[in-house]
Amino acid sequence: MENASENLTIGAFAKAGGVNVETIRFYQRKGLLPEPERPYGRIRRYGQTDVARVKFVKSAQRLGFSLEEISQLLRLEDGTHCGEAAELAALRLADVRARLADLKQMEVALSKLVSECNAHHGNVSCPLIAALHCC
């Protein structure tokens, strides 16, 4: 008798993991998910461990980790490599902070240009368009 916890088809597995079937196959090709054996004449079955792994990958992606970094985190997931995982997270955090600084600069520049556009009326050159032409 089959183990009920290992009885999900790829479609049910994808649905339980909140992804589509092609995402499952992609993660398998990238080595992020194991591909279960196919019993002769039958279909592959997945379980709750597989669902948890997909959810881990998706959570890590939402935090900005690349698939390569996620692969590294999965290799460290036994709980004894917290320092190494923290190093990866620190690098990701530095990247996020740099992006936030860039976004803040973009916000200031765009805000200034929008204000200048709103201050100009009539047949004068648009400050936004002029600024984009100069760079």
KAVENJO-V905164 format. One line per field, one symbol per residue. phi: phi as a letter, one per 40 degrees, with the letter a starting at -180 (. if undefined). psi: psi as a letter, one per 30 degrees, with the letter a starting at -180 (. if undefined). A space follows every 10 residues. Layout:
phi = ???
psi = ???
//
This chain:
phi = .ccccbbccc cccdcccgbb dccdcccccc gcbcbccbdd gbbcbbbccc cccccccccc cccgcccccc dcccccccgc bccccccccc cccccccccc cccccccccc cccccccccc bgcbccdccc ccccb
psi = kkkffhgkle eeeeeefgll eeeeeeeeef gfkljlkjkk gllkklafee eeeeeeeeee efggkleeee eeeefggffg heeeeeeeee eeeeeeeeee eeeeeeeeee eeeeeeeffk lahlkkeeee eeff.
//
